[in-house]
Amino acid sequence: MELAYRKTHGRWFATEVLRTVRRYHLIETGEEVCVGLSGGKDSVTLLYILRYLQRYSPLRFRLSALHLRTADY
């Protein structure tokens, strides 16, 4: 996933998200985070935010995404 990022583009939310991740120990350095993608706005936005943090914050983690098709739709 390669999106057109600007380092300053998401600064308005990145600081607050990073503060929350650290406060509640949601992601520790070196961990792997896998986002379950439904294709909806929520999961895609979560993936976008985590990718942004991975690139521009001091937090170091591996990131992957998974979409599981369980039925014909």
Contacts in CASP RR format, 6 or more apart in sequence:
PFRMAT RR
TARGET T0000
AUTHOR 0000-0000-0000
METHOD contacts of the structure
MODEL  1
MELAYRKTHGRWFATEVLRTVRRYHLIETGEEVCVGLSGGKDSVTLLYIL
RYLQRYSPLRFRLSALHLRTADY
1 47 0 8 1.000
1 51 0 8 1.000
1 65 0 8 1.000
3 48 0 8 1.000
3 51 0 8 1.000
5 52 0 8 1.000
5 55 0 8 1.000
5 56 0 8 1.000
7 56 0 8 1.000
10 52 0 8 1.000
13 49 0 8 1.000
14 49 0 8 1.000
14 52 0 8 1.000
14 53 0 8 1.000
14 56 0 8 1.000
14 57 0 8 1.000
17 49 0 8 1.000
17 53 0 8 1.000
18 53 0 8 1.000
18 57 0 8 1.000
18 59 0 8 1.000
20 26 0 8 1.000
21 27 0 8 1.000
21 53 0 8 1.000
21 59 0 8 1.000
22 59 0 8 1.000
27 33 0 8 1.000
27 59 0 8 1.000
27 61 0 8 1.000
28 61 0 8 1.000
29 59 0 8 1.000
29 60 0 8 1.000
29 61 0 8 1.000
30 60 0 8 1.000
30 61 0 8 1.000
30 62 0 8 1.000
31 61 0 8 1.000
31 62 0 8 1.000
32 61 0 8 1.000
32 62 0 8 1.000
32 63 0 8 1.000
32 64 0 8 1.000
33 50 0 8 1.000
33 61 0 8 1.000
33 62 0 8 1.000
33 63 0 8 1.000
33 64 0 8 1.000
34 63 0 8 1.000
34 64 0 8 1.000
34 65 0 8 1.000
34 66 0 8 1.000
35 43 0 8 1.000
35 46 0 8 1.000
35 47 0 8 1.000
35 50 0 8 1.000
35 63 0 8 1.000
35 64 0 8 1.000
35 65 0 8 1.000
35 66 0 8 1.000
36 43 0 8 1.000
36 65 0 8 1.000
36 66 0 8 1.000
36 67 0 8 1.000
36 68 0 8 1.000
37 43 0 8 1.000
37 44 0 8 1.000
37 47 0 8 1.000
37 65 0 8 1.000
37 66 0 8 1.000
37 67 0 8 1.000
38 67 0 8 1.000
39 67 0 8 1.000
47 63 0 8 1.000
47 65 0 8 1.000
50 63 0 8 1.000
51 63 0 8 1.000
53 59 0 8 1.000
54 60 0 8 1.000
54 61 0 8 1.000
54 63 0 8 1.000
END
